[in-house]
Amino acid sequence: MRHHSTHVAGEQVADRYTLISALGVGGFGEVWLASDGSEPGKVVALKLLHAHHHESNARITSRFIREGEVLMLLDHPGIARALDFRCDESAAFIALEYVEGETLHRRLLPFCGLRDPSAQLELLAIFRQTCAAVQYAHDAQVVHRDLKPANVMIMSGTSARVKVLDFGLAKLLGTPEPDATTMGRVLGTASYLAPEQIIGPGVTNRSDIFALGVILFEMLALRRPWMIDESGELLVVGEKISGKGNDVRSVGERILRGPRPKLTLLRPDLPLAIDDLITRALAINADERIPTAAELAREVSRILGPVLRDPHALIALTAPTVIDRGIETEIAPSAPNPATLDTAIETALELPPAQKPVLTTVPPTPAPARPRAPARPRVRWPRVVLVGIAIAIAIGTVALVRLMA
């Protein structure tokens, strides 16, 4: 369903913000790039609730208020920060820091640039930073409830600086839903929903762990674990979603009763331990899942870190056979510099979030040539044999002449 904007460029909001251009329009509201009159040159992302919802839909209005309140609580470099919030008779808006970049979903569309070994490292850095932001929210008793690649923004000018967006469905643990009609409703995006979000009893931090497990699978396999194509194979990330077999009920059945996906069937170059990790992240029973986002991030580093530190293993890691619309293609990467990768891993993945520097893409350098073994002296046996034969013939000829004389 296509939604149309109800605002125009140049419009003033709350006598402070001037709308510049629309960034997105949805069923509940709009997001505009706007100038902030309180500071010359400052721009914000202004999220506006549709007027008809503000005036007559208490459920959506209460959800919008909750989002504003939650965002005002959170202050983390990996979460888009709320700068201003109002929801009264005169206006309903949330002013957010403007994050320019591309979503993780878009970053995955061109197969993540897997031809470059540093791209795989970049993806892991993105995942680790996403986990760090989610862990911070969980520590503040906030569950996101709608984690997906489209809600992870990678900032322009960086290779792996992440901002988690859209806390519109977030829940404060220990508090009731904002309205009774939310009970029994499925909130979130179908293919990232944890079982308890579909059938109850209710969300916890581990509901977000499930979504992170789905994201991790998609980043490494470039396939969607609960979506299928017309042939019944897992859908390639970025492929058009067919309605056949991908309706909410079918996807929910796979999440609730289907086998957990095996990453190594698509990526045999990865350690088998990654299958166990993803199975734990996607466990049907929430109590059997990895308990925290921080632990999930540590386990990913533990399992894949040694692979990244081995340059020959990294070549295998970044050279899978991928399916591009049904056509198998082999990707040939360049060999990385192991010392540079070690440094990048330590700085991008191991430091606390507040200390992490921006990870820049490291151009691959040729692998050092193996030392050549000293050449063995060539044995010139054919010449020796021929000379011996010639001497024997000469001696024989002389002896024969003497006998005939």
C-alpha positions as CSV (number, residue, x, y, z in Angstrom):
1,M,0.0,0.0,0.0
2,R,1.4,3.4,-1.0
3,H,1.2,6.2,1.5
4,H,1.2,9.9,0.7
5,S,2.7,12.7,2.6
6,T,0.4,15.2,4.3
7,H,3.2,17.8,4.8
8,V,5.1,20.1,2.5
9,A,8.6,21.4,2.3
10,G,8.9,24.8,4.1
11,E,6.2,23.9,6.7
12,Q,7.0,25.0,10.2
13,V,6.6,22.6,13.1
14,A,6.4,23.8,16.7
15,D,7.8,27.2,15.7
16,R,11.3,25.6,15.6
17,Y,11.6,23.1,12.8
18,T,11.4,23.8,9.1
19,L,10.7,20.8,6.8
20,I,13.2,20.4,4.0
21,S,12.5,17.1,2.3
22,A,10.7,13.9,3.0
23,L,12.8,10.9,4.0
24,G,10.0,8.4,4.3
25,V,6.3,8.0,4.6
26,G,4.5,5.1,6.3
27,G,1.1,4.1,7.6
28,F,1.6,5.7,11.0
29,G,3.6,8.8,10.1
30,E,6.3,10.5,8.2
31,V,10.0,11.3,8.6
32,W,11.4,14.6,7.3
33,L,14.8,16.2,7.0
34,A,14.3,19.4,8.9
35,S,16.4,22.4,9.9
36,D,16.5,23.2,13.6
37,G,15.9,26.9,14.3
38,S,17.7,26.7,17.7
39,E,21.1,26.3,16.0
40,P,22.2,27.6,12.6
41,G,23.0,24.9,10.1
42,K,21.7,22.1,12.3
43,V,19.4,19.5,10.7
44,V,17.4,16.7,12.3
45,A,15.3,13.7,11.3
46,L,11.8,14.8,12.3
47,K,9.3,11.9,12.9
48,L,5.7,13.2,12.6
49,L,2.6,11.2,13.6
50,H,-0.1,11.4,11.0
51,A,-2.7,14.0,12.1
52,H,-5.7,11.6,11.8
53,H,-4.0,9.1,14.1
54,H,-3.1,11.8,16.6
55,E,-6.6,13.0,16.7
56,S,-8.6,9.7,16.8
57,N,-6.4,6.7,17.3
58,A,-5.4,6.4,21.0
59,R,-3.6,3.1,20.4
60,I,-1.2,4.5,17.8
61,T,-0.8,7.7,19.7
62,S,0.1,5.9,22.9
63,R,2.7,3.8,21.0
64,F,4.2,7.0,19.6
65,I,4.5,8.5,23.1
66,R,6.2,5.3,24.3
67,E,8.7,5.5,21.5
68,G,9.5,9.1,22.4
69,E,9.9,8.3,26.0
70,V,12.1,5.2,25.4
71,L,14.4,7.1,23.0
72,M,14.8,10.0,25.5
73,L,16.1,7.4,28.0
74,L,18.7,5.9,25.6
75,D,22.1,7.6,25.0
76,H,24.5,5.3,23.2
77,P,26.7,5.9,20.1
78,G,25.0,2.9,18.4
79,I,21.5,4.2,18.8
80,A,20.0,7.2,16.9
81,R,19.6,9.8,19.7
82,A,16.4,11.6,20.4
83,L,16.9,15.4,20.7
84,D,13.4,16.6,21.3
85,F,9.9,15.0,21.8
86,R,6.4,16.4,22.0
87,C,3.0,14.8,21.8
88,D,0.2,17.2,22.8
89,E,-2.8,18.9,21.2
90,S,-0.6,21.2,19.1
91,A,1.9,18.7,17.7
92,A,3.2,15.1,17.8
93,F,6.9,14.7,16.8
94,I,10.2,13.2,17.7
95,A,13.3,15.0,16.7
96,L,16.2,12.5,16.1
97,E,19.8,13.0,15.2
98,Y,20.0,12.8,11.4
99,V,22.0,9.7,10.4
100,E,23.1,9.8,6.8
101,G,24.1,6.4,5.3
102,E,22.7,3.2,4.1
103,T,20.8,0.4,5.9
104,L,22.3,-3.0,6.4
105,H,19.7,-4.4,4.1
106,R,21.0,-2.2,1.3
107,R,24.6,-3.1,2.2
108,L,23.8,-6.8,1.7
109,L,22.1,-6.4,-1.7
110,P,25.3,-6.4,-3.8
111,F,26.4,-9.5,-1.9
112,C,28.3,-7.5,0.6
113,G,31.3,-7.0,-1.6
114,L,32.6,-10.4,-0.6
115,R,35.3,-10.2,-3.3
116,D,37.2,-8.2,-0.8
117,P,38.4,-10.0,2.4
118,S,38.0,-6.9,4.5
119,A,34.3,-6.8,3.6
120,Q,33.7,-10.0,5.6
121,L,35.5,-8.4,8.6
122,E,33.4,-5.3,8.1
123,L,30.2,-7.3,8.4
124,L,31.3,-8.9,11.6
125,A,32.2,-5.4,13.0
126,I,28.7,-4.3,12.0
127,F,27.1,-7.2,13.8
128,R,29.2,-6.7,16.9
129,Q,28.3,-3.0,17.1
130,T,24.6,-3.9,16.6
131,C,24.9,-6.3,19.5
132,A,26.5,-3.6,21.6
133,A,23.7,-1.2,21.0
134,V,21.0,-3.8,21.7
135,Q,22.8,-4.9,24.9
136,Y,22.8,-1.2,26.1
137,A,19.1,-1.1,25.4
138,H,18.5,-4.3,27.3
139,D,20.5,-3.0,30.3
140,A,18.1,-0.1,30.3
141,Q,15.2,-2.6,30.4
142,V,14.2,-1.8,26.7
143,V,13.4,-4.5,24.2
144,H,13.5,-3.3,20.6
145,R,11.0,-5.9,19.2
146,D,11.6,-5.0,15.5
147,L,15.3,-5.7,14.9
148,K,16.0,-6.3,11.2
149,P,18.6,-5.2,8.6
150,A,16.4,-2.3,7.5
151,N,16.6,-0.9,11.1
152,V,20.4,-1.0,11.2
153,M,22.0,2.1,9.6
154,I,25.6,2.2,8.5
155,M,26.8,5.8,8.6
156,S,28.2,7.4,5.5
157,G,31.9,7.9,5.4
158,T,32.6,4.9,7.5
159,S,32.8,1.2,6.8
160,A,31.3,-0.1,10.0
161,R,29.9,2.6,12.3
162,V,26.3,1.5,13.2
163,K,23.2,3.2,14.4
164,V,20.1,1.1,15.4
165,L,16.9,2.8,14.4
166,D,13.2,2.7,14.9
167,F,12.2,1.9,18.5
168,G,8.6,2.4,17.5
169,L,7.7,-1.1,18.8
170,A,10.0,-1.0,21.8
171,K,8.8,-2.2,25.2
172,L,10.0,-1.2,28.6
173,L,10.3,-4.4,30.6
174,G,8.1,-4.5,33.7
175,T,5.5,-2.1,32.3
176,P,2.2,-3.0,30.8
177,E,1.4,-2.5,27.1
178,P,0.2,1.1,26.5
179,D,-3.3,-0.2,25.7
180,A,-5.3,-3.3,26.2
181,T,-5.9,-3.8,22.5
182,T,-2.2,-4.7,22.0
183,M,-2.8,-8.0,23.8
184,G,-3.1,-10.8,21.2
185,R,-1.6,-8.6,18.4
186,V,1.6,-9.7,16.6
187,L,4.0,-6.7,16.6
188,G,7.1,-6.7,14.4
189,T,8.3,-8.0,11.1
190,A,7.2,-11.6,10.4
191,S,10.5,-13.2,9.4
192,Y,12.3,-11.8,12.5
193,L,9.7,-12.6,15.1
194,A,10.6,-14.8,18.0
195,P,8.1,-17.6,18.7
196,E,6.9,-15.9,21.9
197,Q,6.1,-12.8,19.8
198,I,3.8,-15.0,17.7
199,I,2.0,-17.1,20.3
200,G,3.1,-15.6,23.7
201,P,3.5,-15.5,26.6
202,G,5.4,-12.3,26.0
203,V,8.6,-10.6,24.9
204,T,11.8,-10.6,26.8
205,N,15.4,-9.6,26.0
206,R,15.8,-13.0,24.3
207,S,13.2,-12.0,21.7
208,D,15.7,-9.6,20.3
209,I,18.4,-12.4,20.5
210,F,16.2,-14.4,18.1
211,A,16.1,-11.5,15.7
212,L,19.9,-11.0,16.0
213,G,20.3,-14.7,15.1
214,V,18.3,-14.2,11.9
215,I,20.3,-11.1,11.0
216,L,23.6,-13.0,11.6
217,F,22.4,-15.9,9.3
218,E,21.4,-13.4,6.6
219,M,24.8,-11.6,6.8
220,L,26.8,-14.8,6.4
221,A,24.5,-16.8,4.1
222,L,22.9,-14.0,2.1
223,R,19.8,-16.1,2.4
224,R,16.6,-15.5,4.5
225,P,16.2,-18.4,6.9
226,W,12.3,-18.4,7.0
227,M,11.5,-17.3,3.5
228,I,11.5,-19.5,0.4
229,D,11.7,-19.0,-3.4
230,E,9.5,-20.7,-5.9
231,S,11.7,-23.8,-5.9
232,G,11.4,-24.1,-2.1
233,E,15.0,-23.0,-1.5
234,L,15.8,-20.3,1.0
235,L,15.2,-16.9,-0.5
236,V,18.3,-14.9,-1.5
237,V,18.6,-11.6,0.3
238,G,17.2,-8.8,-1.9
239,E,15.1,-11.1,-4.1
240,K,11.4,-10.3,-4.4
241,I,9.3,-12.0,-1.8
242,S,6.6,-14.2,-3.5
243,G,3.3,-14.5,-1.7
244,K,3.3,-18.3,-2.2
245,G,4.7,-19.9,0.9
246,N,5.7,-16.6,2.4
247,D,2.5,-15.4,4.0
248,V,2.6,-14.6,7.7
249,R,1.0,-18.0,8.7
250,S,3.5,-20.0,6.6
251,V,6.5,-18.1,7.9
252,G,5.2,-18.4,11.5
253,E,4.8,-22.2,11.1
254,R,8.5,-22.5,10.0
255,I,9.6,-20.3,13.0
256,L,7.5,-22.3,15.4
257,R,7.9,-25.9,14.1
258,G,10.5,-26.0,11.3
259,P,14.1,-27.1,11.6
260,R,16.7,-24.5,12.5
261,P,18.7,-23.5,9.4
262,K,22.2,-24.9,9.0
263,L,24.5,-22.2,7.8
264,T,27.3,-24.6,6.8
265,L,25.1,-26.2,4.2
266,L,25.4,-22.9,2.3
267,R,28.9,-21.9,3.7
268,P,30.9,-25.2,4.1
269,D,34.0,-23.0,4.5
270,L,32.8,-21.9,8.0
271,P,33.4,-23.8,11.2
272,L,30.6,-26.2,12.2
273,A,30.4,-24.4,15.6
274,I,28.6,-21.6,13.8
275,D,25.7,-23.9,13.2
276,D,25.4,-24.6,17.0
277,L,25.6,-20.9,17.8
278,I,22.8,-20.0,15.3
279,T,20.7,-22.9,16.6
280,R,21.0,-21.6,20.1
281,A,20.2,-18.1,19.0
282,L,17.1,-19.3,17.1
283,A,15.9,-21.8,19.8
284,I,12.1,-22.1,19.9
285,N,12.2,-22.0,23.7
286,A,13.4,-18.6,24.8
287,D,15.1,-20.2,27.9
288,E,17.3,-22.2,25.6
289,R,18.6,-19.2,23.7
290,I,21.9,-17.4,24.3
291,P,21.0,-15.1,27.2
292,T,22.5,-11.8,26.1
293,A,23.5,-9.9,23.0
294,A,26.9,-9.4,24.5
295,E,27.5,-13.1,24.8
296,L,26.2,-13.7,21.3
297,A,28.8,-11.2,20.0
298,R,31.6,-12.8,22.0
299,E,30.7,-16.2,20.6
300,V,30.7,-14.9,17.1
301,S,34.2,-13.6,17.6
302,R,35.4,-16.8,19.3
303,I,34.2,-18.9,16.5
304,L,35.1,-16.8,13.5
305,G,38.0,-14.8,15.0
306,P,40.5,-17.7,14.4
307,V,39.3,-18.1,10.9
308,L,39.9,-14.4,10.2
309,R,43.3,-14.5,11.8
310,D,44.4,-17.3,9.4
311,P,44.9,-15.6,6.0
312,H,44.5,-18.9,4.1
313,A,41.3,-19.7,6.0
314,L,40.1,-16.2,5.3
315,I,40.4,-16.8,1.6
316,A,38.1,-19.7,1.9
317,L,35.8,-17.7,4.2
318,T,35.3,-15.0,1.6
319,A,35.1,-17.2,-1.4
320,P,31.8,-19.1,-1.2
321,T,29.8,-20.3,-4.1
322,V,26.9,-17.9,-4.1
323,I,23.7,-18.3,-6.0
324,D,22.8,-15.2,-8.1
325,R,19.2,-15.8,-9.3
326,G,19.9,-19.5,-9.7
327,I,23.3,-19.2,-11.4
328,E,26.3,-20.5,-9.5
329,T,29.3,-18.2,-9.5
330,E,32.7,-18.6,-7.8
331,I,34.1,-15.5,-6.2
332,A,37.9,-15.1,-6.2
333,P,39.2,-12.9,-3.4
334,S,42.6,-11.4,-2.9
335,A,44.9,-12.6,-0.1
336,P,44.8,-10.2,2.9
337,N,47.6,-9.0,5.1
338,P,47.2,-11.0,8.4
339,A,48.9,-8.4,10.5
340,T,46.6,-5.7,9.3
341,L,43.6,-7.9,9.9
342,D,44.7,-8.7,13.4
343,T,44.8,-5.0,14.2
344,A,41.5,-4.3,12.6
345,I,39.9,-7.2,14.6
346,E,41.2,-6.0,17.9
347,T,40.2,-2.3,17.3
348,A,36.8,-2.9,15.7
349,L,35.6,-6.0,17.6
350,E,37.2,-6.2,21.0
351,L,37.2,-2.6,22.4
352,P,34.3,-1.3,24.4
353,P,31.7,0.6,22.2
354,A,32.7,4.0,23.4
355,Q,36.3,3.5,22.5
356,K,35.8,1.8,19.1
357,P,37.5,3.7,16.3
358,V,35.9,3.7,12.9
359,L,37.0,0.7,11.0
360,T,38.1,1.6,7.5
361,T,38.3,-0.9,4.7
362,V,41.8,-2.2,4.4
363,P,42.8,-2.8,0.8
364,P,44.0,-6.4,0.3
365,T,47.7,-6.8,-0.2
366,P,49.4,-9.7,-2.1
367,A,50.3,-12.6,0.1
368,P,54.1,-12.9,0.6
369,A,55.7,-15.2,-1.9
370,R,56.9,-18.5,-0.5
371,P,60.7,-18.9,-0.3
372,R,61.9,-21.0,-3.1
373,A,63.9,-24.2,-2.3
374,P,67.5,-24.1,-3.5
375,A,67.8,-25.6,-7.0
376,R,69.2,-29.1,-7.0
377,P,72.2,-29.7,-9.3
378,R,71.2,-31.2,-12.5
379,V,72.6,-34.7,-13.2
380,R,73.8,-34.8,-16.8
381,W,73.6,-38.6,-17.0
382,P,72.7,-38.8,-20.8
383,R,76.1,-37.3,-21.8
384,V,78.0,-39.6,-19.5
385,V,76.4,-42.7,-20.9
386,L,77.0,-41.6,-24.5
387,V,80.7,-40.8,-23.9
388,G,81.0,-44.3,-22.3
389,I,79.4,-46.0,-25.2
390,A,81.7,-44.1,-27.7
391,I,84.8,-45.2,-25.7
392,A,83.7,-48.8,-25.7
393,I,83.0,-48.8,-29.4
394,A,86.5,-47.3,-30.1
395,I,88.2,-50.0,-27.9
396,G,86.3,-52.7,-29.6
397,T,87.2,-51.4,-33.1
398,V,90.9,-51.3,-32.2
399,A,90.8,-54.9,-30.8
400,L,89.0,-56.2,-34.0
401,V,91.6,-54.6,-36.3
402,R,94.5,-56.2,-34.4
403,L,92.8,-59.7,-34.6
404,M,92.4,-59.3,-38.4
405,A,96.0,-58.2,-38.9
